[in-house]
Amino acid sequence: MNRANPLAAARALAWREIVRFFRQRSRIVGSIGTPLVFWLLFGAGLSRSFRVGDGAGEQDFLTYFFPGSLLLIVLFTAIFSSISIIEDRREGFLQGVLVAPVPRWAMILGKVLGGTFVAVAQGLIFLLLGLTLPIDLSLSGAAQLVFLLVVAAAALTSLGTFFAWKTDSTQGFHSVMNLVLMPLWLLSGGFFPAPAVAERASWGEWLLHAAMRINPLSYAVGGVRRLLAPAATYSDAWVPSLTASWLVTIGFAISAFLLAVWISREPAAGDLQ
């Protein structure tokens, strides 16, 4: 049996994911609506009572929460994109892909590319709201920001694909995602800053600080924060450097993609071969 062109197959699967997503308006509203409401409500409500940084680099909560909301949109879109694996299995499309002369990595690459595109597109729409904030984004910074969002979206879509492969229902998938991805975001510094550990810190502060430091999503949020506000100071909080953010986020994306390819070689939920 002749094997199909892997890149052509990946491109076709990616395009299918893109068309499918934008035809489902409820997914578009759900992925961007919830983070937008969170940002507006919490940002406006806590804007005067929350301050981080000193002097000219001081930020209110509306500005501080913006990078976290941006990554939350990317996360939600990645979740919705990964659900397509369960839908494809139920509709019989996945079975056809599995028996096609296409390597598994090409199938996963197509899914990830499609999910990454829609996640970044949603994020860029939300990014336009950043024009209303006191951010300092240069042209080179904007290019870096878009690429960082692409890498983070690829990582989250790959991770969602990894969990969706062995899940046989959308309800079970949502339960797994709430258990895994939401804590990743909450402990990323997107909603509240990671405390800078002092000598007299309590064990709880040490534990929280350690959890946020080992969380790979903390570095994606930190990188977005550094790019949007390069002059901001974080004297009482831990924010990773831009270099560390790039290295960890790229490593996260590669590791998650390899996990997704590995799990795709296993029987899917329902013992599909």
Wavefront OBJ file of the C-alpha trace (Angstrom):
o trace
v 0.000 0.000 0.000
v 1.357 3.383 -1.009
v 1.643 5.854 1.811
v 0.084 9.273 1.363
v 2.100 12.472 1.679
v 2.208 13.030 5.473
v 2.384 16.821 5.244
v -0.499 16.960 2.782
v -2.567 14.778 5.097
v -1.676 16.974 8.069
v -2.622 20.089 6.123
v -5.982 18.594 5.134
v -6.771 17.595 8.722
v -5.749 21.030 9.974
v -8.021 22.757 7.467
v -10.882 20.480 8.500
v -10.402 21.513 12.132
v -10.407 25.202 11.199
v -13.561 24.992 9.073
v -15.293 22.875 11.679
v -14.544 25.301 14.483
v -15.715 28.442 12.744
v -18.940 26.759 11.668
v -19.856 26.178 15.321
v -20.660 29.599 16.726
v -21.314 28.250 20.216
v -17.681 27.117 20.473
v -16.459 30.543 19.398
v -18.653 32.305 21.956
v -17.765 29.842 24.710
v -14.006 30.016 24.209
v -13.768 33.807 24.124
v -16.845 34.810 26.145
v -15.928 33.309 29.518
v -12.393 34.787 29.726
v -13.751 38.144 28.520
v -16.392 38.195 31.260
v -13.794 37.162 33.854
v -11.432 39.907 32.732
v -14.082 42.617 32.760
v -15.715 41.620 36.059
v -12.619 40.826 38.102
v -10.533 43.500 36.416
v -13.051 46.243 37.026
v -14.004 45.021 40.486
v -10.461 44.652 41.817
v -8.785 47.394 39.815
v -8.563 49.860 42.713
v -7.823 47.352 45.454
v -4.973 45.520 43.694
v -1.594 46.933 42.773
v 1.602 45.166 41.769
v 4.973 46.799 41.165
v 6.349 50.177 42.110
v 6.530 53.645 40.587
v 6.102 53.924 36.829
v 5.981 50.124 36.538
v 2.940 49.785 38.800
v -0.060 47.889 37.381
v -3.698 47.694 38.434
v -5.579 44.403 38.300
v -7.199 45.089 34.914
v -3.751 45.378 33.345
v -2.189 42.563 35.362
v -5.041 40.144 34.596
v -4.914 40.738 30.829
v -2.093 38.239 30.002
v -3.808 35.572 32.102
v -7.116 36.167 30.310
v -5.337 35.945 26.961
v -3.855 32.559 27.851
v -7.208 31.424 29.246
v -8.773 31.997 25.812
v -5.997 29.952 24.233
v -6.575 27.223 26.826
v -10.352 27.107 26.313
v -9.982 26.997 22.529
v -7.449 24.174 22.828
v -9.933 22.220 24.957
v -12.735 22.673 22.433
v -10.439 21.694 19.561
v -9.360 18.509 21.321
v -12.984 17.442 21.762
v -13.106 16.887 17.989
v -11.211 13.619 18.508
v -14.108 12.258 20.557
v -16.612 13.534 17.991
v -14.603 12.016 15.127
v -14.568 8.668 16.930
v -18.326 8.742 17.436
v -18.965 9.705 13.798
v -16.594 7.071 12.406
v -14.170 9.558 10.865
v -11.323 8.623 13.200
v -11.540 4.979 12.185
v -11.023 5.982 8.564
v -7.978 8.084 9.459
v -6.475 5.279 11.543
v -6.602 2.772 8.685
v -5.377 5.289 6.074
v -1.740 4.993 4.903
v -0.757 8.028 6.950
v 1.700 7.992 9.886
v 0.212 8.762 13.263
v 2.439 11.807 13.766
v 0.915 13.394 10.653
v -2.575 12.871 12.037
v -1.597 14.441 15.357
v 0.233 17.259 13.580
v -2.906 18.097 11.596
v -5.039 18.150 14.728
v -2.526 20.293 16.588
v -2.014 22.744 13.725
v -5.753 23.219 13.297
v -6.319 23.726 17.011
v -3.336 26.059 17.261
v -4.596 28.256 14.439
v -8.063 28.738 15.893
v -6.644 29.304 19.405
v -4.239 32.003 18.214
v -6.944 33.605 16.056
v -9.207 33.845 19.099
v -6.354 35.200 21.185
v -5.499 37.905 18.651
v -9.110 39.100 18.644
v -8.945 39.468 22.416
v -5.519 41.105 22.121
v -7.146 44.063 20.384
v -8.651 44.963 23.763
v -5.103 45.499 24.970
v -5.061 48.720 22.990
v -7.251 50.182 25.750
v -4.592 49.413 28.375
v -1.305 51.181 29.180
v 0.889 48.579 27.488
v 4.121 49.188 25.599
v 4.248 46.744 22.681
v 6.783 47.340 19.934
v 6.656 45.769 16.482
v 9.301 43.186 17.389
v 7.530 42.555 20.689
v 4.257 41.981 18.842
v 5.914 39.445 16.532
v 7.420 37.630 19.532
v 4.062 37.678 21.288
v 2.269 36.062 18.348
v 4.920 33.357 18.066
v 4.818 32.713 21.821
v 1.035 32.312 21.608
v 1.505 29.844 18.745
v 3.917 27.746 20.810
v 1.676 27.853 23.908
v -1.407 26.968 21.844
v 0.423 24.027 20.256
v 1.420 22.791 23.709
v -2.110 23.011 25.112
v -3.724 21.473 22.022
v -1.238 18.590 22.135
v -1.945 18.074 25.825
v -5.693 18.103 25.184
v -5.214 15.571 22.371
v -3.266 13.338 24.736
v -6.150 13.193 27.208
v -8.905 13.026 24.566
v -7.418 9.924 22.939
v -8.305 7.692 25.884
v -11.575 9.424 26.774
v -14.807 7.993 25.388
v -17.231 10.850 26.146
v -17.251 14.635 26.109
v -18.479 14.629 29.714
v -15.494 12.570 30.822
v -13.147 14.782 28.824
v -14.467 17.941 30.480
v -13.983 16.334 33.892
v -10.375 15.473 33.083
v -9.702 18.930 31.676
v -11.184 20.642 34.726
v -8.906 18.507 36.880
v -5.759 19.178 34.828
v -5.937 22.355 32.757
v -7.811 24.682 35.105
v -5.312 24.145 37.970
v -2.542 24.718 35.410
v -4.020 28.111 34.636
v -4.877 29.063 38.230
v -1.301 28.267 39.286
v 0.240 30.074 36.325
v 0.241 33.576 37.792
v -2.470 34.571 35.360
v -5.057 35.374 38.028
v -2.892 36.179 41.059
v 0.863 36.758 41.243
v 3.217 34.075 42.436
v 4.532 35.184 45.835
v 8.195 36.069 46.040
v 9.442 33.763 48.800
v 11.144 35.521 51.697
v 13.276 34.019 54.454
v 10.352 33.986 56.914
v 7.782 32.639 54.441
v 5.341 30.048 55.720
v 5.328 26.497 54.386
v 2.151 27.311 52.468
v 3.887 30.157 50.627
v 6.815 27.896 49.829
v 4.468 25.201 48.500
v 2.512 27.668 46.376
v 5.684 29.229 45.035
v 7.124 25.808 44.132
v 3.903 24.712 42.408
v 3.834 27.849 40.300
v 7.511 27.539 39.401
v 7.190 23.955 38.097
v 3.998 24.778 36.191
v 4.972 25.138 32.494
v 2.034 27.452 31.838
v 3.517 29.958 34.317
v 6.266 30.626 31.806
v 3.876 31.201 28.912
v 1.916 33.694 31.025
v 5.152 35.258 32.257
v 6.461 35.627 28.718
v 3.268 37.348 27.573
v 3.459 39.611 30.607
v 7.081 40.561 29.895
v 6.311 41.310 26.247
v 3.218 43.405 26.970
v 4.833 45.402 29.766
v 8.644 45.209 29.492
v 9.110 48.131 31.893
v 6.867 46.746 34.641
v 8.424 45.807 37.972
v 7.402 42.896 40.182
v 9.156 43.481 43.476
v 6.712 41.407 45.540
v 5.989 38.684 42.980
v 7.854 36.089 40.942
v 7.634 36.504 37.169
v 9.963 34.386 34.988
v 12.394 36.103 32.673
v 11.630 36.267 28.966
v 14.448 33.855 28.157
v 13.225 31.285 30.667
v 9.676 31.731 29.356
v 10.757 30.926 25.810
v 12.825 27.885 26.779
v 10.197 26.293 29.026
v 7.263 27.000 26.689
v 9.078 25.504 23.695
v 10.072 22.497 25.793
v 6.460 22.147 26.973
v 5.189 22.183 23.370
v 7.691 19.576 22.189
v 7.036 17.287 25.168
v 3.252 17.554 24.850
v 3.374 16.851 21.097
v 5.564 13.783 21.636
v 3.130 12.558 24.303
v 0.231 12.996 21.883
v 2.074 11.055 19.156
v 2.957 8.324 21.643
v -0.607 7.904 22.897
v -1.914 7.813 19.313
v -0.015 4.536 18.825
v -2.128 3.002 21.582
v -5.706 1.749 21.045
v -8.094 4.659 21.398
v -11.089 4.633 23.722
v -13.413 1.861 22.618
v -10.461 -0.373 21.645
v -10.108 1.090 18.151
v -7.105 -0.339 16.331
l 1 2 3 4 5 6 7 8 9 10 11 12 13 14 15 16 17 18 19 20 21 22 23 24 25 26 27 28 29 30 31 32 33 34 35 36 37 38 39 40 41 42 43 44 45 46 47 48 49 50 51 52 53 54 55 56 57 58 59 60 61 62 63 64 65 66 67 68 69 70 71 72 73 74 75 76 77 78 79 80 81 82 83 84 85 86 87 88 89 90 91 92 93 94 95 96 97 98 99 100 101 102 103 104 105 106 107 108 109 110 111 112 113 114 115 116 117 118 119 120 121 122 123 124 125 126 127 128 129 130 131 132 133 134 135 136 137 138 139 140 141 142 143 144 145 146 147 148 149 150 151 152 153 154 155 156 157 158 159 160 161 162 163 164 165 166 167 168 169 170 171 172 173 174 175 176 177 178 179 180 181 182 183 184 185 186 187 188 189 190 191 192 193 194 195 196 197 198 199 200 201 202 203 204 205 206 207 208 209 210 211 212 213 214 215 216 217 218 219 220 221 222 223 224 225 226 227 228 229 230 231 232 233 234 235 236 237 238 239 240 241 242 243 244 245 246 247 248 249 250 251 252 253 254 255 256 257 258 259 260 261 262 263 264 265 266 267 268 269 270 271 272 273
